Amino acid sequence: FGVRDALQLTETIPHPELVTIHGELVHNETVQGRLQQRGFRTTPEDQRQAVPETKNVLITAHGISERERLRLESAGKQLIDTTCPLVRQVHDAAQALSGAGYHVIVIGRPGHVEVQGIVEDLPNCEIVSDPSEVRTWQKARLGIVCQTTTPPWLAEQIHAAIADRNPQAEIRFQNTICQPTRDRQQAVERLCRQVDVVIVVGGANSNNTRQLVALCQRQGTPAYHVQTADDLSPAWFSD
């Protein structure tokens, strides 16, 4: 719903050509193309260190750090904030853990814009995307938060690995995976028991979409990731 609300807000903007989207509003090339056709400017996610030329800057549903927010406002930019409320909850949880003296561990994809926004405001933190990356940290207190689109099974495995390798630490786990993500993943698990093949429709760079494809494959069900109907192959459905 965070992305849906962000897209609905763009429909109310009278002069899109006067607005720069600070990154990708949604990781979906088709939607991005439509926004560009309407006149919105876009800063590529790997070039967000540059200050946008337009006065109005739209913050995507993935959110940004307070540090980045202040940088843009100090440059005289007027922010249109479409940060998903569930992403805000991760920021708040991470800040609360840090303020309480916990060394924060973020379960998520390094380099992902949502994760970037979370960690930029933390004085010290770790990003872990796989149980194999967990190590023993010489910290008395470890606080864990999750990127909102983390697969629940992966978060559980990483949480267990952290507890196993840090028995000396007090560990506080804040499960910040968003409910829509959990609902979709559970739906895929049910679906895989009923079908021979799954088609997942979504953007090529969408973490949500990639995780759904990976979940199908974990269930042993062939899955194909497409963005449009043109990506379909009749051979996938031959038998």
C-alpha positions in Angstrom: 0.0 0.0 0.0 3.0 2.3 0.5 3.8 2.3 -3.2 0.2 2.5 -4.2 -0.3 5.6 -2.0 2.8 7.2 -3.4 1.6 6.6 -7.0 -1.8 8.1 -6.1 -0.1 11.2 -4.7 1.8 11.7 -8.0 -1.6 11.9 -9.7 -2.5 15.0 -7.7 0.7 17.0 -8.6 -0.3 19.6 -11.2 3.1 20.3 -12.7 5.2 17.1 -12.8 7.9 18.8 -14.8 8.7 20.9 -11.7 9.3 17.8 -9.5 12.3 15.4 -9.3 11.8 11.9 -7.9 14.7 11.2 -5.6 15.4 7.7 -6.9 12.9 5.2 -8.3 9.4 5.7 -6.9 8.8 2.0 -7.5 11.2 -0.6 -8.8 9.2 -1.2 -11.9 10.3 0.0 -15.4 6.8 0.2 -16.8 5.6 2.5 -14.0 8.8 4.6 -14.2 8.3 5.1 -17.9 4.8 6.4 -17.3 6.0 8.9 -14.7 8.7 10.1 -17.2 6.0 10.5 -19.9 4.0 12.7 -17.5 7.1 14.9 -17.1 8.6 13.9 -13.8 12.4 14.1 -13.6 14.2 11.2 -11.9 17.5 11.0 -10.1 19.0 7.5 -10.6 19.4 5.7 -7.3 23.2 5.5 -7.7 23.4 9.3 -8.3 21.4 10.6 -5.4 24.4 12.4 -4.0 23.8 15.1 -6.6 21.4 17.9 -5.6 18.3 17.9 -7.8 17.8 20.9 -10.0 14.1 21.4 -9.3 12.9 23.0 -6.1 10.4 20.2 -5.5 11.8 16.8 -4.6 9.7 13.7 -4.1 10.9 11.2 -1.6 10.0 7.7 -2.6 8.1 5.1 -0.6 11.5 3.5 0.3 12.3 6.6 2.5 15.6 8.4 3.2 17.7 9.1 6.3 17.2 12.2 8.4 20.7 13.2 7.3 19.7 13.1 3.7 16.5 14.9 4.4 18.4 17.8 6.1 20.9 17.9 3.2 18.1 18.4 0.7 16.3 21.0 2.9 19.5 22.9 3.5 19.9 23.2 -0.3 16.5 24.9 -0.4 14.4 21.9 -1.6 10.8 21.5 -0.9 10.2 17.8 0.0 7.1 15.8 -1.1 7.4 12.8 1.2 5.8 9.5 0.2 7.8 7.3 2.6 5.8 4.2 3.5 4.6 4.3 7.1 6.0 0.7 7.6 9.4 1.9 6.4 9.2 4.7 9.0 8.6 2.1 11.7 11.9 0.4 10.8 13.7 3.8 11.1 12.1 4.4 14.4 12.9 0.9 15.7 16.5 1.1 14.7 16.9 4.6 16.3 15.3 3.4 19.5 17.6 0.4 19.7 20.6 2.5 19.1 19.5 5.1 21.6 19.1 2.3 24.2 22.7 1.2 23.7 22.2 -1.7 21.4 24.6 -2.4 18.5 22.1 -2.4 15.6 22.1 -5.2 13.0 20.0 -4.7 9.9 18.8 -7.8 8.1 18.5 -6.7 4.5 20.2 -6.2 1.1 23.3 -4.0 1.3 23.0 -1.1 -1.2 19.2 -1.2 -1.3 17.7 2.3 -0.9 15.5 1.3 2.0 18.5 -0.2 3.9 20.6 2.8 3.0 18.1 5.2 4.5 18.0 3.2 7.7 21.7 2.9 8.3 22.8 6.4 7.4 21.4 7.7 10.7 23.1 5.1 12.8 26.5 5.8 14.4 27.4 2.1 14.2 25.6 -0.8 12.6 26.0 -4.0 10.6 24.1 -5.1 7.5 23.5 -8.9 7.2 21.8 -10.5 4.2 22.6 -14.2 4.8 23.3 -16.4 7.9 26.8 -17.1 6.6 27.7 -13.4 7.2 26.9 -13.5 10.9 29.9 -13.4 13.2 30.7 -12.9 16.8 30.4 -9.3 17.8 32.2 -8.1 20.9 29.1 -6.2 22.0 27.0 -6.7 25.2 23.7 -5.8 23.5 22.6 -6.5 19.9 19.5 -5.1 18.4 18.0 -6.5 15.2 15.7 -4.9 12.7 14.6 -6.2 9.2 14.2 -4.6 5.8 10.5 -4.6 5.3 10.6 -7.0 2.3 12.9 -9.6 4.0 11.5 -13.2 3.7 10.4 -14.3 7.1 12.2 -17.6 6.9 15.5 -15.7 6.1 15.0 -13.4 9.1 14.4 -16.4 11.4 17.6 -18.1 10.1 19.7 -15.0 10.6 18.2 -14.3 14.0 19.0 -17.9 15.1 22.6 -17.6 13.7 23.2 -14.3 15.6 21.9 -15.9 18.9 24.1 -19.0 18.3 27.3 -17.0 17.6 26.7 -14.4 20.3 25.7 -16.3 23.4 27.2 -13.6 25.6 25.1 -10.8 24.2 21.6 -9.6 25.2 19.7 -9.7 21.9 16.6 -7.8 21.1 14.8 -8.7 17.8 12.4 -6.2 16.3 10.5 -8.0 13.5 9.9 -5.1 11.1 8.9 -7.2 8.1 5.7 -5.6 6.7 2.5 -7.6 6.9 1.7 -7.3 3.1 5.1 -8.9 2.5 4.3 -11.8 4.9 0.8 -12.2 3.3 2.2 -12.4 -0.2 4.9 -14.9 0.8 2.3 -17.1 2.6 0.1 -16.9 -0.5 2.9 -18.1 -2.7 3.6 -21.1 -0.4 -0.1 -22.1 -0.6 -0.1 -21.5 -4.4 3.0 -23.7 -5.0 1.1 -26.7 -3.5 -1.6 -26.3 -6.1 0.1 -25.5 -9.4 2.8 -26.7 -11.8 4.3 -23.3 -12.6 4.2 -19.8 -11.2 4.6 -16.5 -13.0 5.6 -13.6 -10.8 4.9 -10.2 -12.3 7.0 -7.3 -11.1 9.9 -5.0 -11.7 13.3 -6.4 -12.6 14.9 -4.5 -9.7 12.1 -5.2 -7.2 13.3 -6.9 -4.0 9.7 -8.0 -3.3 9.4 -9.7 -6.7 12.8 -11.4 -6.6 12.0 -12.8 -3.1 8.7 -14.3 -4.4 10.5 -16.0 -7.3 13.2 -17.4 -4.9 10.4 -18.6 -2.5 8.8 -20.6 -5.4 12.1 -22.1 -6.2 12.7 -23.1 -2.6 9.3 -24.9 -2.7 10.5 -26.8 -5.8 8.0 -25.1 -8.1 9.3 -23.6 -11.4 8.8 -19.9 -11.4 9.4 -17.2 -14.0 9.9 -13.4 -13.3 8.3 -11.2 -16.0 7.6 -7.4 -16.2 5.2 -7.5 -19.1 3.2 -10.0 -21.2 5.9 -9.7 -23.9 8.3 -11.5 -21.5 6.2 -14.7 -21.5 7.4 -17.8 -23.4 4.9 -20.4 -24.6 7.5 -23.1 -23.8 6.9 -22.5 -20.1 3.3 -23.9 -20.5 4.0 -26.6 -23.1 2.7 -29.5 -21.0 
